[in-house]
Amino acid sequence: MSEHEIPARISALRSTFSTIEAVLDPESLEAEIAKLSELAAEPSLWDDTERAQSITSSLSHRQSDLDRILDVRSRLSDLDVLVEMAREEGDAQSAIEVEEELDSLEKLLGSMEIQTLLDGEFDAAPAIITIRAGAGGVDAADFAEMLLRMYVRWAESHDFSVAVLDTSYAEEAGIKSATIQLDGPYAFGTLSVEAGTHRLVRMSPFNSAGKRQTSFAAVEVVPLMEEATEIEIPETDIRVDVFRSSGPGGQSVNTTDSAVRITHLPSGIVVSCQNEKSQIQNRAAALRVLKSRLLLIAKEEEAAKKKEIAGTITASWGDQMRSYVLAPYQMVKDLRSEHEVNNPSAVFDGDLDGFLQAGIRWRKSSARVS
């Protein structure tokens, strides 16, 4: 990097940060944090567990946003001193430190800039991700489990909390389906671009002939409402089944019928939960997920009607939104944003930020065009 490039990069960083600050509004964040801190300090806070969890989660998320803003502000302020020290030292190591700091800030500001694009009604909510094996037999079940691991690893690398609500294991390998809850800043808004059909092409480890196999998995992403009270579900509209939680191969991991499966009869939506210890807790968790799904469907139907009346035609995401190719070459490509990398193993290990950011930008630009 030449000495003339450094001032230009610093200027660009400060310009981007100025825009981000205007949107995230640190003064408003401080006011929200103060209000939430007062609520969190109330002696009766944990009398209502759900309310307490909502308050403490919101407080943690907003404090995290403010901390990032203050950290970047401080680091940008120190850049000139760092560059001047490197110039005085005049050695290669000092120049490397400057470039590493610029790279780090550019990456951090890139993720913060994405957050300013997440202005949807439910974008700040926790995300419920359901993964289902599609066409492709045992390879599809294995692929579904690979995707489950991918999202869990991504969440862990971003300090998001992860709860596996339900898992249905396949007989030979992998999973038939799994539902997980991810909670972190703008979880739903960030991960909503993962919804769709994912396709894997590889030399099947389950095929003795070693032939190339194509398999599919469906990913559904819905927001978990803090209080999904906008939809009332009559008891006559649901069927509740209880069963024992099980592990791989049908192995029982619970000696009581604590797992709950709720079927919404009018829509056919089925929600299961088996991660809690009691049947009552699992029923409440499953009902909350069901309400979240029904509320999102209602919002989508309302939006579709408005578009139909207005005569707006938007491009469809299509049945296949991303391809993971392991043979005859290595590639992962998003077919909407055209974002592409040649390291599938890193992606399956949770390196999704590039795809998430490209997807959010693609969605925003598509919305502007429509």
Phi, psi and omega in degrees: 000127181282159182296333182285337181284333185299309180301323180294318180293320179295317179299318180295320179297316182292324178295316179297317181295323178300319179293318180296316179300320181296325181279313184283337172053080183301329179296319178293323178299317180298320179294318178296318181297319179297318180293315180292326178296322177297316179295321181292338182272356180294134181301330184269011186309311188274011171293330176242099187300315182297317179295318180298316179295322179296316181294311182294324178294315179297319179298316180297317182295316182289324176295323178296317178299315181294318180299320180295319180297313181295323179296313181294320179301316180293317182292323176294323179294328182275352185300315183299320179294318180297318180293318180296319178296321179295322180293320180290320179293317177067020180251166184295322183297319179296319178295322178296318179298319178297314182294321178296321179293319177297317179298317181296316180293322179297320179293316180296315179293329176298316179290324178291324178296322178300320180300327180291342178274349182269082183241019178287165185301323185248009188300330183277354184284158170299158182250140172250117181250126175244128181245129180232134175292139180248219180293142178129006175060225184295330177296322179293320178295320178294319179297319179299321178291326176297320179293320178302312179298320181301313182290323178295316179296320178299313181299316181297323181290342179252013179060031173276146174281143182233131175230124176274110184279326183198143176219130175246111185277143175280162186290313186272312181196157175077200183229150172282319179197162175204147177233127180232153176247127179244128182234120179188177181303122176054045183299309183294314181301321181290316188269351183298335180286355178277349182294135179141192181262127179254141186235133180242132175238123182198170170281114188295127175284353181256005182247115183296336179281350178068031181277156177288136185234137174251130180223162186228154173216143179258137179241124177247135179231122178230154177279145173266114182288142177301316174217099184280067185262356181289344180239123175260130181249111178298144179301331180288346181269357183233151171241128182249122176244141177245147181203172180275137176298146181223160179251196181303139178071015179084006181295127182288134176243007181212132183268001178237160180278072184263338180287147185231137174237123179249127176251123176273106190298318181296323184259340183082003180292134179241130179233131178239150175213131181220012185275340179275162185278333183248154179297323180297316180294318179295322178296317180296318180294316180295320180294323179294318177295319179299315179298320179298316180295315181294323179294319179294320178299317179297318178295319180293321179294321178296316179295321180296320179295319179297318179294323180294318179296321181282350180075026181273132177245123180246155180289141179273147177288341178081171182287332184238115184254340178210141178245135175246111184248120179252346179203138010274000177223174184252119181195144167233126184225130173272124187278355177263307183273347184070009177293136187215140174225161182247029181226074182302325182298322177294320179297312179294343177268008174106004180278080187250354189304318180300317180291321180294314181294317179296321180294319180294317178295319179299314181297319181295316180292324177295322179294322179294321181294319182286000000 
